[in-house]
Amino acid sequence: MRSPSWFDSRHRPYHGKTQNGVVTMVEQIVAETIAREQGFFDALRAKIASGELVFHYIAGNHDRLLRTAPAAQARIAAALGLAKLELHTEMEFRDHGVLAYHGNSGDAINASPEGDATIGDAIGSELILRFPTKLRSLVGADHPGIEEIDDIDDVRPVYAVPAWVRQQSSIRPELFKPIREVWSETVEEFLANDFVARWLKTQHKTFSLDLGKKLRLLLELSRNRMIQHGSDERMTQLYRFIQHGFDGKMSTIAAAELQKRKGLRYVVNGHSHFPSMQPLGRIADKPAVYFNTGTWRAVHQIGHDLGGRPSFLPYDAMSYLVFFPTDDKLGRDYEWWTGAMVTR
């Protein structure tokens, strides 16, 4: 979904999922990914072949286009030594009492019950991917440290991207003007995009700070020249407001799912890139728990500095979640480990 290869064509990931051009791009991106990560696929294939690993694929928002690209599915299956690639929406592991799914169903900008395009697809393509490309075009691909701008794809939560861009312009004085100019232009083009304009219209609620207004306000504030003179607090307050609405929603959905399904006590998802373990009460006199498995990639996590401005901490995230069989010799039900590594 977030491959720069999309810019080699006129098609975008938020265009029709069955359009020939979109499907062709998915096939191309999958082929390029397998070739680039051949060693990883070979290692997985060997473990699958030996029986050490049973492979399941639960699709999320970033790989939803695989569902309408059978040739791409076949290529992945071949790379893993499988007869067929089965894409699951969710899976139940009843021996462990576990329900697993990706988690984007709890994210308003990425929820896609029918597998259709979301505003998150457009944000990924027209803001997160396009901004570094346009900045390189202005200052040169060989500008010292320009590769650090690619970290925009590691900013979480995604709605914090505008604040991260503003911070980059502050900590990199030599790029202050180019970053501000390119970001402002990128935001203007994003808001003028037909898909985005239609989405904003569908979100409109009179006398309410709807999701569309929140997104537009964040983007407009991020390119407002007056912010540098002391208005960052408005952005901070808005981030807190949005985050408050997002926190807890995934565990609430998890609790609702357990109430509908007998014999399950655990819900596992990812998506947010932030690990979490939340108790949900008791089922059949045993603890019920919601887990978010976080991510194994870098994260630039938003926080707030002493002056009230948004700030970010970059780190490598690492999480493990292991469920054990009922006859485990150590009597373990599950193990949950999570941590971070920060380099100098």
C-alpha positions in Angstrom: 0.0 0.0 0.0 2.9 2.4 0.8 5.3 1.5 -2.0 6.9 4.4 -3.9 6.3 2.3 -7.0 2.8 3.7 -7.2 4.2 7.0 -8.4 5.6 5.2 -11.5 2.0 5.0 -12.8 -1.1 7.0 -12.8 -2.8 4.5 -10.5 -3.1 4.8 -6.7 -4.0 2.3 -4.0 -7.2 4.2 -3.2 -8.5 3.7 -6.8 -10.8 0.8 -7.5 -9.4 -2.4 -6.1 -10.4 -4.4 -9.2 -9.1 -1.9 -11.8 -6.6 -3.6 -14.1 -4.0 -0.9 -13.5 -4.3 -1.3 -9.7 -4.0 -5.0 -9.8 -1.0 -4.8 -12.1 0.7 -2.5 -9.7 0.0 -4.9 -6.8 1.6 -7.7 -8.8 4.6 -5.6 -9.6 5.1 -4.4 -6.0 4.8 -8.0 -4.7 7.4 -9.2 -7.2 9.8 -6.4 -6.2 9.3 -7.1 -2.5 10.0 -10.8 -2.8 13.1 -10.2 -4.9 14.4 -7.6 -2.4 13.7 -9.8 0.6 14.5 -13.2 -0.9 16.6 -14.3 2.0 13.7 -13.7 4.4 11.2 -15.7 2.2 13.8 -18.5 1.8 14.1 -18.7 5.6 10.4 -18.9 6.1 10.0 -21.5 3.3 12.6 -23.7 5.0 10.9 -23.6 8.3 7.5 -24.3 6.7 8.9 -27.2 4.8 10.5 -28.7 7.9 7.3 -28.5 9.9 8.8 -26.0 12.4 6.4 -23.3 11.3 2.6 -23.5 10.5 1.9 -20.4 8.4 -1.2 -18.3 8.6 -1.8 -14.9 6.9 -4.3 -12.5 8.5 -4.7 -9.6 6.1 -5.0 -6.0 7.3 -5.5 -2.6 5.7 -2.0 -2.4 4.1 -2.4 -5.6 2.2 -6.2 -5.5 1.4 -5.4 -5.2 -2.3 -4.0 -8.7 -2.3 -7.5 -10.0 -2.1 -8.2 -8.9 -5.7 -4.8 -9.8 -7.1 -4.7 -13.6 -7.5 -1.4 -13.6 -9.5 0.2 -11.7 -6.6 -1.2 -14.3 -4.1 0.2 -17.1 -6.2 3.7 -15.5 -6.3 3.7 -15.2 -2.5 2.6 -18.8 -2.1 5.3 -20.0 -4.5 7.9 -18.0 -2.5 6.8 -19.7 0.7 6.4 -23.2 -0.9 2.7 -23.3 -0.4 0.1 -24.7 -2.8 -2.2 -21.7 -2.1 -2.1 -18.5 -0.1 -5.2 -18.2 2.1 -6.0 -14.7 3.3 -7.9 -14.6 6.5 -9.8 -11.8 8.0 -9.7 -13.3 11.4 -8.8 -16.7 13.0 -9.9 -18.6 16.1 -7.4 -20.8 17.9 -9.8 -22.6 20.2 -7.2 -24.8 21.8 -5.8 -21.6 23.3 -9.0 -19.6 23.5 -7.7 -17.0 21.1 -9.3 -14.8 18.6 -6.9 -13.0 16.3 -7.4 -10.3 13.7 -5.4 -7.3 12.3 -7.2 -4.5 14.2 -7.9 -1.8 11.6 -11.6 -2.3 12.2 -11.2 -0.2 15.3 -9.5 2.7 13.4 -11.8 5.2 11.8 -9.4 6.2 9.1 -8.5 2.6 8.1 -11.6 0.6 8.8 -12.7 -1.2 5.6 -15.4 -3.8 6.2 -15.9 -4.4 2.5 -12.2 -4.1 1.6 -12.7 -0.8 -0.1 -10.3 2.2 -0.1 -10.0 4.3 3.1 -8.8 7.8 3.8 -5.8 6.1 5.4 -4.8 4.8 1.9 -4.8 8.4 0.6 -2.8 9.7 3.6 -0.2 7.0 3.1 0.1 7.7 -0.6 -0.4 11.4 -1.0 1.2 12.6 2.2 3.6 10.0 3.7 5.0 8.8 0.4 4.8 12.0 -1.6 6.4 14.4 0.9 9.9 12.8 0.9 9.8 12.4 -2.9 8.9 16.1 -3.4 11.5 17.3 -0.9 14.2 15.3 -2.6 13.2 16.9 -5.9 13.7 20.3 -4.3 16.9 19.9 -2.3 18.5 17.0 -4.2 18.6 13.3 -3.4 22.3 13.6 -2.2 21.5 16.3 0.4 23.2 15.2 3.7 20.8 13.5 6.0 17.9 13.6 3.6 17.3 9.9 4.1 16.1 10.6 7.6 13.0 12.2 6.1 11.9 8.7 5.1 11.2 8.0 8.8 7.9 9.7 8.2 6.6 6.2 7.5 7.4 5.2 11.1 5.4 8.0 12.8 2.7 6.6 15.0 -0.1 7.3 15.4 -0.5 8.3 11.7 -2.4 11.4 12.5 0.8 12.7 14.3 2.6 13.0 10.9 1.9 16.7 10.5 3.5 17.5 13.9 6.5 15.3 13.0 7.0 17.2 9.8 6.9 20.5 11.8 9.5 19.1 14.3 11.8 18.1 11.4 11.8 21.7 10.1 12.8 22.9 13.6 15.6 20.4 14.3 17.1 20.7 10.8 17.6 24.5 10.3 19.1 24.1 6.9 15.9 22.5 5.7 13.5 24.7 7.5 12.3 26.6 4.5 12.3 23.7 2.0 10.4 21.5 4.5 7.8 24.1 5.2 7.3 24.9 1.5 7.1 21.3 0.4 4.8 20.3 3.2 2.4 23.2 2.6 2.2 22.3 -1.1 1.7 18.6 -0.3 -1.1 19.3 2.1 -2.8 21.7 -0.4 -2.6 19.0 -3.1 -3.9 16.4 -0.7 -6.9 18.4 0.3 -7.7 19.1 -3.4 -7.5 15.4 -4.3 -10.9 14.2 -5.6 -10.9 11.1 -3.4 -10.1 13.1 -0.3 -12.6 15.8 -1.1 -15.4 13.2 -1.4 -14.4 11.5 1.8 -14.4 14.9 3.7 -17.9 15.5 2.4 -19.1 12.1 3.6 -17.7 12.9 7.1 -19.4 16.3 7.4 -21.6 16.7 10.5 -23.2 20.1 11.2 -22.2 21.7 14.5 -19.8 18.8 15.2 -16.0 18.4 15.1 -16.3 15.3 12.9 -13.3 13.2 11.7 -12.9 15.2 8.5 -12.8 18.5 10.4 -10.2 17.1 12.8 -8.0 15.9 9.9 -8.3 19.2 8.0 -7.6 21.2 11.2 -4.4 19.2 12.0 -3.1 19.6 8.4 -4.0 23.3 8.3 -2.3 23.9 11.7 0.8 22.0 10.6 1.5 24.4 7.7 0.4 27.6 9.5 3.4 30.0 9.7 2.1 31.5 12.9 2.5 28.3 14.9 6.3 28.9 15.3 5.4 31.9 17.4 3.6 30.0 20.1 0.4 28.3 18.8 1.7 24.7 19.1 -0.4 24.2 22.1 -3.5 24.1 19.9 -2.0 21.1 18.0 -1.2 19.4 21.3 -4.7 19.8 22.6 -6.1 18.5 19.4 -3.8 15.4 19.4 -4.9 14.7 23.0 -8.6 15.0 22.0 -8.2 12.6 19.1 -6.0 10.1 21.0 -8.6 10.0 23.8 -11.2 8.9 21.3 -8.8 6.2 19.9 -7.4 4.8 23.2 -9.5 2.0 24.5 -11.6 1.5 21.4 -9.7 -1.6 20.4 -10.1 -3.2 23.8 -13.8 -2.3 23.8 -14.2 -4.0 20.4 -12.3 -7.0 21.8 -14.6 -7.3 24.8 -17.7 -7.2 22.6 -16.3 -10.0 20.4 -15.7 -12.2 23.4 -19.2 -11.7 24.6 -20.5 -13.0 21.2 -18.2 -16.1 21.1 -18.2 -18.9 23.5 -15.0 -20.7 24.5 -12.6 -17.8 23.9 -10.8 -15.6 26.5 -8.2 -13.8 24.5 -8.2 -11.3 21.7 -5.1 -10.4 19.8 -4.5 -7.7 17.2 -1.9 -5.3 16.1 -2.3 -2.3 13.7 -1.6 0.6 16.0 2.1 -0.3 16.4 1.7 0.3 20.2 1.8 -2.9 22.4 -0.8 -3.3 25.0 -2.2 -5.8 27.5 -5.7 -5.0 28.9 -7.7 -7.2 31.3 -11.3 -7.6 30.2 -12.8 -9.3 33.3 -13.4 -13.0 33.7 -15.0 -15.7 31.6 -15.8 -19.0 33.1 -14.0 -17.8 36.2 -10.7 -17.3 34.3 -9.1 -14.0 33.2 -10.0 -12.6 29.8 -7.4 -10.3 28.2 -7.0 -8.1 25.1 -3.5 -7.9 23.6 -2.0 -5.5 21.0 1.2 -7.0 19.7 2.6 -3.7 18.6 5.3 -3.9 15.9 8.8 -5.1 15.1 9.7 -2.0 13.1 10.9 1.4 14.1 8.4 3.8 15.7 8.5 7.6 16.1 6.1 8.0 19.1 4.5 11.3 19.8 4.7 12.9 23.2 4.6 16.5 24.5 7.6 18.5 25.6 7.8 20.8 28.6 6.6 23.8 26.5 3.5 22.0 25.4 4.7 21.3 21.9 4.4 17.9 20.2 7.7 16.0 20.4 8.8 12.5 19.2 10.9 9.6 20.5 12.3 7.2 17.8 13.0 3.6 18.9 13.0 0.1 17.6 10.0 -1.8 19.0 10.0 -5.5 20.0 7.2 -7.6 21.3 6.5 -11.3 21.9 3.2 -13.0 22.7 3.3 -16.8 23.1 0.4 -19.0 24.1 1.2 -22.5 25.5 -0.7 -25.8 25.3 -2.8 -26.9 28.2 -0.2 -29.6 29.1 2.7 -27.1 29.3 5.2 -28.5 31.9 5.7 -25.1 33.5 2.0 -24.5 33.7 2.2 -21.4 31.5 -0.9 -20.0 29.9 0.9 -17.3 27.9 4.0 -15.1 28.0 4.0 -11.4 27.0 7.2 -9.5 26.5 7.6 -6.0 25.1 10.5 -3.6 24.9 12.3 -0.9 23.0 15.8 -0.2 21.8 17.0 3.3 21.4 20.3 3.9 19.6 22.7 6.8 20.2 
